[in-house]
Amino acid sequence: MRRVAKPWGHELIFAETERYAGKILHLEGGHSLSLQYHERKDETLYVLRGEIQLHVEVDGEMKEMTLREGETYRIRPGVRHRLRAERSADLVEVSTPELNDVVRLEDAYGREGTTAP
C-alpha cells in the first residue's frame, strides 16, 4: 500500500494495475479537493465513514449533493467535480488506472493547472 500526502488529507493506494486502481481517500474536516475533471479516468466513489459534499456537473450545470456512508457515485471522464468534508471522512475510489489524469480548474492549495499531489 502506498500513502500519498495531500493538503486536504491523504490517499492510500491499495491497487494499481494496467486495468484498474483502488484508493482510500481521507478528507480532513473543513477541506476540499480541487474543482477538477479527468480526460480519460472513470471513477466510482463509495463513502466508508462520514459524509461528503459532492459538487458535480449534471447536464452542464454544477449541482451539490450529500453522499453518506454506504452511498456511491460514478464520475465519468469530462465531468467537473469537487469533494468537500465538513467533518473527517473516508471514501473508496475505484477507477481506471490513469491516476495522474487530473485537470485542476480551481484549487485552494495553489495547485491549479498542475497534477501535483
Backbone hydrogen bonds in HBPLUS format (Angstrom, degrees):
<---DONOR---> <-ACCEPTOR-->    atom                        ^
c    i                          cat <-CA-CA->   ^        H-A-AA   ^      H-
h    n   atom  resd res      DA  || num        DHA   H-A  angle D-A-AA Bond
n    s   type  num  typ     dist DA aas  dist angle  dist       angle   num
A0002-ARG N   A0013-ILE O   3.07 MM  11  5.09 164.7  2.10 138.5 142.2     1
A0013-ILE N   A0002-ARG O   2.72 MM  11  5.09 162.4  1.75 160.9 158.6     2
A0004-VAL N   A0011-GLU O   2.85 MM   7  5.14 160.4  1.89 148.6 154.2     3
A0011-GLU N   A0004-VAL O   2.94 MM   7  5.14 155.1  2.00 141.6 149.8     4
A0006-LYS N   A0009-GLY O   2.97 MM   3  5.11 160.6  2.01 140.1 134.5     5
A0009-GLY N   A0006-LYS O   3.18 MM   3  5.11 163.5  2.21 105.3 110.4     6
A0028-GLU N   A0008-TRP O   2.88 MM  20  5.89 175.1  1.88 162.9 163.8     7
A0010-HIS N   A0026-HIS O   3.12 MM  16  5.37 152.0  2.20 139.2 147.5     8
A0026-HIS N   A0010-HIS O   2.85 MM  16  5.37 170.1  1.86 169.4 169.2     9
A0012-LEU N   A0024-ILE O   2.83 MM  12  5.04 151.6  1.91 142.8 152.3    10
A0024-ILE N   A0012-LEU O   2.86 MM  12  5.04 146.5  1.97 132.9 144.0    11
A0014-PHE N   A0022-GLY O   2.93 MM   8  5.63 139.4  2.10 138.2 150.3    12
A0015-ALA N   A0022-GLY O   3.28 MM   7  4.72 147.0  2.39 138.4 131.8    13
A0022-GLY N   A0015-ALA O   2.86 MM   7  4.72 157.3  1.91 129.8 129.2    14
A0017-THR N   A0020-TYR O   2.89 MM   3  5.43 170.3  1.90 175.4 177.8    15
A0021-ALA N   A0095-SER O   2.81 MM  74  5.25 146.1  1.92 147.6 148.3    16
A0095-SER N   A0021-ALA O   2.93 MM  74  5.25 164.9  1.95 147.7 151.5    17
A0023-LYS N   A0093-GLU O   2.85 MM  70  5.14 154.2  1.92 149.0 157.0    18
A0093-GLU N   A0023-LYS O   2.81 MM  70  5.14 163.2  1.84 146.1 149.9    19
A0025-LEU N   A0091-LEU O   2.74 MM  66  5.29 162.0  1.77 162.5 166.5    20
A0091-LEU N   A0025-LEU O   2.95 MM  66  5.29 154.3  2.02 146.4 154.6    21
A0027-LEU N   A0089-ALA O   2.87 MM  62  5.33 160.4  1.91 158.2 163.7    22
A0089-ALA N   A0027-LEU O   2.95 MM  62  5.33 152.9  2.03 146.9 155.4    23
A0031-HIS N   A0028-GLU O   3.19 MM   3  5.78 148.2  2.30 143.4 142.1    24
A0030-GLY N   A0085-ALA O   2.58 MM  55  5.71 144.1  1.70 143.7 156.2    25
A0085-ALA N   A0031-HIS O   3.10 MM  54  5.95 162.8  2.13 171.1 176.1    26
A0033-LEU N   A0083-LEU O   2.90 MM  50  5.43 152.8  1.97 150.7 159.6    27
A0035-LEU N   A0106-GLU O   3.00 MM  71  5.09 150.7  2.09 135.9 145.0    28
A0105-LEU N   A0035-LEU O   2.72 MM  70  5.46 162.8  1.75 159.0 164.4    29
A0106-GLU N   A0035-LEU O   3.38 MM  71  5.09 155.0  2.44 132.5 135.2    30
A0036-GLN N   A0081-HIS O   2.95 MM  45  5.54 166.6  1.97 153.2 155.8    31
A0081-HIS N   A0036-GLN O   2.81 MM  45  5.54 147.5  1.92 153.0 163.9    32
A0037-TYR N   A0103-VAL O   3.15 MM  66  5.41 138.5  2.33 131.8 143.9    33
A0103-VAL N   A0037-TYR O   2.90 MM  66  5.41 154.9  1.96 165.9 171.5    34
A0078-GLY N   A0038-HIS O   2.66 MM  40  5.46 147.6  1.76 154.1 165.6    35
A0096-THR N   A0042-ASP O   3.03 MM  54  5.60 141.0  2.19 145.1 157.0    36
A0043-GLU N   A0075-ILE O   3.02 MM  32  5.30 170.5  2.03 154.1 153.7    37
A0075-ILE N   A0043-GLU O   2.69 MM  32  5.30 170.8  1.70 162.7 165.9    38
A0044-THR N   A0094-VAL O   2.83 MM  50  5.41 154.0  1.90 154.9 163.8    39
A0094-VAL N   A0044-THR O   3.01 MM  50  5.41 164.0  2.03 156.6 160.2    40
A0045-LEU N   A0073-TYR O   2.83 MM  28  5.27 166.3  1.85 149.0 151.4    41
A0073-TYR N   A0045-LEU O   3.01 MM  28  5.27 141.6  2.17 137.0 143.9    42
A0046-TYR N   A0092-VAL O   2.85 MM  46  5.02 145.3  1.97 147.2 153.6    43
A0092-VAL N   A0046-TYR O   2.72 MM  46  5.02 160.4  1.76 153.9 156.3    44
A0047-VAL N   A0071-GLU O   3.07 MM  24  5.77 162.5  2.10 162.6 166.9    45
A0070-GLY N   A0047-VAL O   2.83 MM  23  5.45 172.6  1.84 153.3 150.9    46
A0048-LEU N   A0090-ASP O   2.85 MM  42  5.43 143.4  1.99 133.6 144.1    47
A0049-ARG N   A0090-ASP O   3.09 MM  41  5.07 162.9  2.12 140.4 140.9    48
A0090-ASP N   A0049-ARG O   2.99 MM  41  5.07 156.3  2.05 134.4 140.7    49
A0052-ILE N   A0067-LEU O   2.94 MM  15  5.35 154.9  2.01 149.2 156.7    50
A0067-LEU N   A0052-ILE O   2.87 MM  15  5.35 166.8  1.88 159.4 163.9    51
A0053-GLN N   A0084-ARG O   2.72 MM  31  5.04 169.0  1.73 155.5 159.3    52
A0084-ARG N   A0053-GLN O   2.93 MM  31  5.04 139.4  2.10 142.1 152.2    53
A0054-LEU N   A0065-MET O   2.76 MM  11  5.30 171.9  1.77 168.8 170.0    54
A0065-MET N   A0054-LEU O   2.90 MM  11  5.30 152.1  1.98 144.1 153.4    55
A0055-HIS N   A0082-ARG O   2.89 MM  27  5.12 172.9  1.89 159.7 161.8    56
A0082-ARG N   A0055-HIS O   2.82 MM  27  5.12 137.4  2.01 146.8 154.6    57
A0056-VAL N   A0063-LYS O   2.86 MM   7  5.41 155.0  1.92 152.6 160.1    58
A0063-LYS N   A0056-VAL O   2.82 MM   7  5.41 165.5  1.84 145.9 149.6    59
A0057-GLU N   A0080-ARG O   2.92 MM  23  5.30 147.9  2.02 162.6 158.3    60
A0058-VAL N   A0061-GLU O   2.73 MM   3  5.34 166.9  1.74 157.3 156.8    61
A0061-GLU N   A0058-VAL O   3.08 MM   3  5.34 168.0  2.10 115.4 118.5    62
A0071-GLU N   A0068-ARG O   2.91 MM   3  5.62 156.4  1.97 151.4 152.3    63
A0079-VAL N   A0076-ARG O   3.28 MM   3  5.92 158.2  2.33 142.0 142.3    64
A0099-LEU N   A0097-PRO O   2.83 MM   2  5.68 131.2  2.07 113.2  97.9    65
A0101-ASP N   A0098-GLU O   3.14 MM   3  5.40 164.6  2.17 114.3 117.4    66
A0102-VAL N   A0100-ASN O   3.04 MM   2  5.78 121.2  2.40 109.8  93.5    67
A0113-GLY N   A0104-ARG O   3.26 MM   9  5.20 149.2  2.36 120.3 129.1    68
A0114-THR N   A0111-ARG O   2.96 MM   3  5.53 144.8  2.09 151.0 147.9    69
